[in-house]
Amino acid sequence: MFEDPFRFSQMINWIFLKNSDVRFQECIENPEGYFDSTELDEYRKFIVPKRKMEWLISRMLVKQLVASSFDPPLTLSPRLITIRKMSSGVPYVEIDKSGRVGWLSLSHSNGGVFAAFSRKESQHFGVDLEFIEERSPQLIADYFTDSESRQVNSSQGEDINFHANLIWSAKEAFLKAIEKGLQLDTRCIEIIGIKPKCGDSEWGNLEFKAEVNGSQAWRILFRREAGFVLTLCIPADQQIGLARIIMEP
Ligand SMILES: CC(C)(COP(=O)(O)OP(=O)(O)OC[C@H]1O[C@@H](n2cnc3c(N)ncnc32)[C@H](O)[C@@H]1OP(=O)(O)O)[C@@H](O)C(=O)NCCC(=O)NCCS
């Protein structure tokens, strides 16, 4: 459904990898070969090893994702594909110091990374990744609407954790698409429909309503893979194609 690039006004390329640190041993040993001086400064400031590794892996994946999003793929040094951050925290890509290119969103969870990039800058989107694990009743009480809490609490068996993480992830993807992150109340968006057993290894649609200023209409897609839930919030009024980038082993 999403594969033919000529049918779409925008292509979003995405990449997902779990437990990816083994692939990046060379980069861990020689970060100077992969990151420019600004990125190295950012990398060296991390104190918590988990966060440092998360940063390194996500940057390496994004550099590959960006290079693969061009036809033919870019063959530049990874040091020339850089990931910067706006003051809001929103990430962006620069290629060979020539200003912002396209639109990027990324997420980390439990050793996994999910990132999406489009060469078109004008249509923004947001992604989120959550490892499907137990969520505290306090998180649900504080950040979910009453209706969302009821959806989780009326779920059965393993669906309880899946639904809690799906709702949380969808909220974060939406809040990243509108570039606000957790500056906004997470209850400004309410997930209203989860169909049982959907979203396994293919993108499913999630029904929701949102109360935020602005005329943009959004669509939220989700899939389940390798114990994670991936969500993607994209403009609803565009013909958007999604293409997965598979990393070489
Ligand atoms: C954005 C946010 C929802 C991320 O959620 P999370 O579950 O903690 O983390 P995720 O791994 O899913 O996403 C993190 C990524 O989101 C991106 N991000 C951060 N803020 C963002 C925003 N406002 N909009 C879109 N994307 C954002 C970053 O690329 C970040 O990864 P990085 O730090 O490695 O670059 C949340 O952390 C947040 O709102 N942070 C910003 C809080 C804030 O008010 N910051 C003020 C300025 S720094």
The ligand as an SDF file (V2000), in Angstrom:
LIG
                    3D

 48 50  0  0  0  0  0  0  0  0999 V2000
   10.0300   15.1480   23.3440 C   0  0  0  0  0  0  0  0  0  0  0  0
    9.6310   14.2050   24.4570 C   0  0  0  0  0  0  0  0  0  0  0  0
    8.1310   13.9910   24.3670 C   0  0  0  0  0  0  0  0  0  0  0  0
   10.4610   12.9520   24.2220 C   0  0  0  0  0  0  0  0  0  0  0  0
    9.9910   11.8480   24.9020 O   0  0  0  0  0  0  0  0  0  0  0  0
   10.8720   10.6840   25.5300 P   0  0  0  0  0  0  0  0  0  0  0  0
    9.9930    9.5070   25.6480 O   0  0  0  0  0  0  0  0  0  0  0  0
   11.5410   11.2120   26.7360 O   0  0  0  0  0  0  0  0  0  0  0  0
   12.0370   10.3640   24.5390 O   0  0  0  0  0  0  0  0  0  0  0  0
   12.0790    9.7590   23.0750 P   0  0  0  0  0  0  0  0  0  0  0  0
   13.2600    8.8700   23.0470 O   0  0  0  0  0  0  0  0  0  0  0  0
   10.7900    9.2050   22.6220 O   0  0  0  0  0  0  0  0  0  0  0  0
   12.3500   11.0420   22.1800 O   0  0  0  0  0  0  0  0  0  0  0  0
   13.4930   11.7790   22.3990 C   0  0  0  0  0  0  0  0  0  0  0  0
   13.8020   12.5570   21.1490 C   0  0  0  0  0  0  0  0  0  0  0  0
   12.7240   13.4370   20.8260 O   0  0  0  0  0  0  0  0  0  0  0  0
   13.2730   14.5580   20.1420 C   0  0  0  0  0  0  0  0  0  0  0  0
   12.6480   15.7480   20.7300 N   0  0  0  0  0  0  0  0  0  0  0  0
   12.9540   16.4040   21.8610 C   0  0  0  0  0  0  0  0  0  0  0  0
   12.1040   17.4280   22.0530 N   0  0  0  0  0  0  0  0  0  0  0  0
   11.2620   17.4310   21.0140 C   0  0  0  0  0  0  0  0  0  0  0  0
   10.1520   18.2580   20.6200 C   0  0  0  0  0  0  0  0  0  0  0  0
    9.7720   19.3170   21.3590 N   0  0  0  0  0  0  0  0  0  0  0  0
    9.4930   17.9820   19.4850 N   0  0  0  0  0  0  0  0  0  0  0  0
    9.8740   16.9400   18.7050 C   0  0  0  0  0  0  0  0  0  0  0  0
   10.9170   16.0970   19.0230 N   0  0  0  0  0  0  0  0  0  0  0  0
   11.5860   16.3580   20.1580 C   0  0  0  0  0  0  0  0  0  0  0  0
   14.7990   14.5150   20.3240 C   0  0  0  0  0  0  0  0  0  0  0  0
   15.4010   14.1610   19.1000 O   0  0  0  0  0  0  0  0  0  0  0  0
   14.9980   13.4310   21.3490 C   0  0  0  0  0  0  0  0  0  0  0  0
   16.1270   12.6020   21.1370 O   0  0  0  0  0  0  0  0  0  0  0  0
   17.6130   13.1130   21.4440 P   0  0  0  0  0  0  0  0  0  0  0  0
   17.5680   13.7850   22.7760 O   0  0  0  0  0  0  0  0  0  0  0  0
   18.4700   11.9070   21.3900 O   0  0  0  0  0  0  0  0  0  0  0  0
   17.9130   14.0810   20.3300 O   0  0  0  0  0  0  0  0  0  0  0  0
    9.9330   14.7290   25.8740 C   0  0  0  0  0  0  0  0  0  0  0  0
   11.1670   14.2970   26.3250 O   0  0  0  0  0  0  0  0  0  0  0  0
    9.9560   16.2170   25.9220 C   0  0  0  0  0  0  0  0  0  0  0  0
    8.9490   16.8560   25.7890 O   0  0  0  0  0  0  0  0  0  0  0  0
   11.1080   16.7740   26.1240 N   0  0  0  0  0  0  0  0  0  0  0  0
   11.2830   18.1920   26.0590 C   0  0  0  0  0  0  0  0  0  0  0  0
   10.8860   18.8550   27.3460 C   0  0  0  0  0  0  0  0  0  0  0  0
   11.0380   20.2990   27.2580 C   0  0  0  0  0  0  0  0  0  0  0  0
   10.1680   20.9980   27.6370 O   0  0  0  0  0  0  0  0  0  0  0  0
   12.1790   20.7630   26.7730 N   0  0  0  0  0  0  0  0  0  0  0  0
   12.4220   22.1500   26.6830 C   0  0  0  0  0  0  0  0  0  0  0  0
   13.5700   22.4640   25.7850 C   0  0  0  0  0  0  0  0  0  0  0  0
   14.9250   21.3240   25.9190 S   0  0  0  0  0  0  0  0  0  0  0  0
  1  2  1  0
  2  3  1  0
  2  4  1  0
  2 36  1  0
  4  5  1  0
  5  6  1  0
  6  7  2  0
  6  8  1  0
  6  9  1  0
  9 10  1  0
 10 11  2  0
 10 12  1  0
 10 13  1  0
 13 14  1  0
 14 15  1  0
 15 16  1  0
 15 30  1  0
 16 17  1  0
 17 18  1  0
 17 28  1  0
 18 19  1  0
 18 27  1  0
 19 20  2  0
 20 21  1  0
 21 22  1  0
 21 27  2  0
 22 23  1  0
 22 24  2  0
 24 25  1  0
 25 26  2  0
 26 27  1  0
 28 29  1  0
 28 30  1  0
 30 31  1  0
 31 32  1  0
 32 33  2  0
 32 34  1  0
 32 35  1  0
 36 37  1  0
 36 38  1  0
 38 39  2  0
 38 40  1  0
 40 41  1  0
 41 42  1  0
 42 43  1  0
 43 44  2  0
 43 45  1  0
 45 46  1  0
 46 47  1  0
 47 48  1  0
M  END
$$$$
